[in-house]
Amino acid sequence: MSTYLICIALLGFLCLSLGFHVSMARAKVGAMYGGDADPDSALYKAQRAHGNTIEYAPILALLIFALGQTEQASWVVWTMMLATFFRYLIVVGILLPQTMAKPNPMRFLGALGTYISGLVLVAALVIQATSG
């Protein structure tokens, strides 16, 4: 099984499905562009979930792809899966709560996990690049 390809596919699916979700939310409220910054608004939450995903998923997918080109230690493969999981967790933490105005553990863990797993993937790539 190509774990790295599945992670990339899941990140791609997340980006595209959230883009569609924003389009549907826009249609529902009749907003062709923009939107208010109301932390309780379904459109605002959809836009933030999509925007946040677009900020991080592409670089994670690129790191995962680069690392996936060679055999990796199990900790690297697990980090790829965790990075993907954390991107989904933050989306759930943005979309499901009533408001974005209050701290949310899923959003916090998703963000923290993204930073940590992303940096670990960067380190793994640097190690790979300098060890051979």
PyMOL commands that set and color helices and strands:
alter all, ss='L'
color gray80, all
select helices_A, chain A and resi 3-29+42-68+74-95+105-130
alter helices_A, ss='H'
color red, helices_A
deselect
rebuild
show_as cartoon
